Amino acid sequence: DVTAGSSNFADWSWPSLSIALRTPCITFRKIEELAPKLLRRAVHFYLPSSHLFSRLPLNQSNIALYSRVGAQLIAFLAKAVPDDPPKILLDWLQEIIQGLHEVVCHSHSGNILFAEENMSCTMTRDYFLFIGQLSSSRLGLALLEKVNMFRTLLHLCDVPERADIQRLMIAALVYSHDSYPRIIFSKL
């Protein structure tokens, strides 16, 4: 039972969702047919604008499970339809980019997603794990390039007062392909 039917994410069957996302015979289309709201609700949990995942304190129980499922979900969605990624994935990535862009523009608004306090006390920092997950495959790299994530990450290299973000970028990106992550690494 892979249920994300409750509005309370703590009631969801996270281990079952994790297994479903890793099972080769379960496809995006199959989940959309059998449980049309499942993926949308799961992505909604991780959207920065929902404040559900991003505002979880680092000392909350199950945070490792939530991060692992988030990485599995983003990888699952990236390979769902390689030539035409699902809109829910593109929206998720655009929200992350918008949050990073606030840092690049030196916004001082009180609601900055990637504010230093959020990065040290909440799950916000794990968005870099999701970016890193995508950077581990050619499909993910193409997707990150398509949504201009690398351009934003390159601009973050020029924000010296945010060494915390730069360290996370170095740790999260995968450098096995001759691609943008290597350029970002050389710039830092």
C-alpha positions in Angstrom: 0.0 0.0 0.0 1.8 3.1 -1.3 -0.4 5.7 0.1 0.0 9.5 0.2 -3.7 9.9 0.7 -3.6 11.7 4.0 -2.8 15.4 4.1 -0.5 14.6 7.0 2.7 13.4 5.5 3.7 11.7 8.8 0.9 9.2 8.1 2.2 8.2 4.7 3.7 4.9 4.1 7.2 6.2 3.3 9.0 2.8 3.1 6.4 1.6 0.6 6.8 4.7 -1.5 10.5 4.2 -1.4 10.2 0.6 -2.6 7.7 1.6 -5.4 10.1 4.3 -6.7 12.9 1.7 -6.9 10.9 -1.1 -8.5 11.8 -1.4 -12.2 8.4 -2.6 -13.3 6.6 0.4 -11.8 6.5 3.2 -14.3 5.4 6.8 -14.2 2.4 6.0 -16.4 1.4 3.0 -14.2 1.4 5.1 -11.0 -0.5 7.8 -12.8 -3.2 5.2 -13.8 -3.4 3.4 -10.4 -2.9 6.4 -8.1 -3.3 9.6 -10.0 -2.7 11.9 -7.0 0.2 10.0 -5.5 3.1 11.6 -7.4 1.5 15.1 -7.2 1.1 14.8 -3.4 4.6 13.5 -3.0 6.1 16.3 -5.1 4.0 18.8 -3.3 5.6 17.7 0.0 9.0 18.5 -1.5 8.1 21.8 -3.2 9.8 24.7 -1.5 6.6 26.7 -1.7 4.7 24.1 0.4 7.2 24.6 3.3 6.5 20.9 4.3 10.0 19.4 3.6 12.0 22.6 3.5 11.0 23.7 7.0 11.5 20.4 8.7 14.0 20.7 11.5 17.1 18.6 11.1 16.5 16.9 14.4 13.0 15.6 13.4 12.6 11.8 13.2 12.5 10.2 9.7 14.5 13.0 8.0 16.9 10.6 6.5 14.0 8.6 5.0 12.4 11.8 3.7 15.6 12.8 2.0 16.2 9.3 0.5 12.6 9.2 -0.9 13.0 12.7 -2.3 16.2 11.6 -4.1 14.4 8.5 -5.4 11.4 10.5 -6.5 13.4 13.1 -8.4 15.4 10.3 -10.2 12.1 8.4 -10.9 10.5 11.5 -12.4 13.6 12.3 -14.5 13.6 8.9 -16.2 9.8 8.8 -16.5 9.6 10.3 -20.0 13.2 11.2 -21.0 12.3 13.5 -23.9 9.4 15.2 -22.1 9.9 15.4 -18.3 6.7 15.6 -16.3 5.5 19.1 -15.5 5.5 18.4 -11.7 9.3 17.7 -12.0 9.9 20.9 -14.0 7.9 22.9 -11.5 9.9 21.4 -8.6 13.2 22.3 -10.2 12.0 25.8 -11.1 11.1 26.5 -7.4 14.6 25.3 -6.4 16.2 27.6 -9.0 14.0 30.5 -7.8 15.3 30.0 -4.3 18.9 29.8 -5.4 18.4 32.9 -7.6 17.4 34.9 -4.5 20.8 34.1 -3.1 22.6 35.2 -6.3 20.6 38.5 -6.2 21.5 39.0 -2.6 17.9 39.3 -1.6 17.4 40.2 2.0 13.7 39.2 2.3 12.8 37.3 5.4 11.5 34.4 3.4 14.6 33.3 1.5 14.5 29.6 1.0 18.3 29.2 1.1 19.0 31.6 4.0 21.9 30.6 6.1 19.7 29.9 9.1 17.5 27.6 7.0 20.6 25.8 5.6 21.9 25.1 9.1 18.7 24.2 10.9 16.2 22.7 8.3 16.0 20.2 5.5 16.4 23.0 2.9 20.1 21.9 2.5 18.9 18.6 1.1 17.7 20.2 -2.1 21.4 19.9 -3.1 21.2 16.2 -2.6 18.4 16.1 -5.2 20.4 18.2 -7.6 23.3 15.9 -7.0 21.1 12.8 -7.7 20.2 14.3 -11.1 23.8 15.1 -11.9 24.7 11.4 -11.6 23.1 10.4 -14.9 23.1 11.7 -18.4 19.3 12.1 -18.4 19.5 14.1 -15.2 22.4 16.3 -16.5 20.4 17.0 -19.6 17.4 18.0 -17.5 19.4 20.2 -15.2 20.9 21.9 -18.3 17.4 22.3 -19.9 16.0 24.2 -16.8 19.2 26.3 -16.5 20.2 24.9 -13.1 23.9 24.9 -14.0 23.8 28.6 -15.0 22.3 29.4 -11.5 24.9 27.2 -9.8 27.7 28.9 -11.7 26.4 32.3 -10.5 26.5 31.0 -6.9 30.2 30.4 -7.3 30.5 34.2 -7.4 28.8 34.7 -4.1 31.8 34.5 -1.6 29.7 35.1 1.5 27.8 31.8 0.9 30.6 29.3 1.3 28.0 27.0 3.0 26.2 26.6 -0.3 29.4 26.3 -2.3 30.5 23.4 0.0 27.2 21.7 -0.5 27.5 22.1 -4.2 30.9 20.5 -4.2 29.7 17.6 -2.0 26.5 16.9 -3.8 27.4 17.1 -7.5 28.6 14.0 -9.3 31.7 14.5 -11.4 31.9 11.2 -13.4 30.6 12.8 -16.6 32.5 15.5 -18.6 29.9 18.1 -18.0 28.9 21.2 -16.0 29.6 19.8 -12.5 33.3 19.7 -13.4 33.2 23.3 -14.6 31.5 24.3 -11.3 34.1 22.4 -9.3 37.0 24.1 -11.2 35.4 27.5 -10.6 35.2 26.9 -6.8 
